[in-house]
Amino acid sequence: MALFVKQLTHIDVSLWCSQRGLVGCSWQVDAVLEGELGEDGMVFDFGEVKPWIKRTLDGGLDHTLLVPTDAPGISISDCPEGVCVTTTLPYPMKVRGPKEAFTLLPWHDITLEQIAEHLSQQLTEQRPTNVHQVTLTLSEEPDDGSAYGYSHGLKRHAGNCQRIAHGHRSRLAIWQQGKQQPQLEQQWASWLDNRYLLEEADIAARDQDLLTCRYRAAQGDFSITMPQSLCAVLPGPTTVENIAAWLAKKVATQSGHPTRVQAFEGINKGAIAEFSPNVAYE
């Protein structure tokens, strides 16, 4: 007998890829629980399935930087902040932060299938009495338009969003004169894809090539150094509300048309902002 739960929750992470660099990801989670019926006629109470699995994921790799420690060009070391991840391929990057902000995996690369198998094994080891096997399936949101992956950190956030290198894969919709603008959506999604978004006040150093973002948050001290050509600097915190407002202003200013932007933060949530070129930005 097996139970299944579709779209049980979502996972938002960044991962390091030796070909693409820092990649923001959002994955839907489906679950199957195989086991025997109890005296109550159930394998496991549906009301307990979601909180149990979500609690495990939230306390594990969700909102962390996934690092394949056997990938080329990666070194891991201890540092005063906790853990330091240094890379050379495909570009130089250094991330420092508390160990909870990283998921170190002894792999050459990271795939959805590997992550799903890893999490399924973790959950199976913690399974309830009637459950014999837990199998998770991870998938990206169906691609029905423009989308981009980005990484960031929110130092003021009370939860795990304060971690400096977690990310999302996010859809983007842009309207002008009452019509959706797929060409603009693709243009901006392409430009934003795999960028690091940061708040201007958190810039600690920059030169012709590299930019360092550093801050102190409730969980500890964080910093990230990477090519500034791959960074996008916002005037305020990189919340989805500010991202939507920042994009609306940029698109409207460049095009000369009032613009409405719907920016997602991962799957099925986000913010909407509007800007007119002749109205002051707040």
Beta strands, then each sheet from edge to edge (+ up, - down):
strand 1: 2-17
strand 2: 21-35
strand 3: 65-68
strand 4: 74-79
strand 5: 82-87
strand 6: 93-97
strand 7: 102-105
strand 8: 131-139
strand 9: 146-152
strand 10: 166-176
strand 11: 179-180
strand 12: 195-199
strand 13: 203-206
strand 14: 210-217
strand 15: 220-227
strand 16: 231-234
strand 17: 259-264
strand 18: 270-275
sheet 1: 7+ 3+ 1+ 2- 8+
sheet 2: 4+ 5- 6+ 15- 14+ 13-
sheet 3: 11+ 10- 9+ 12+ 16+
sheet 4: 11+ 10- 17+ 18-
end
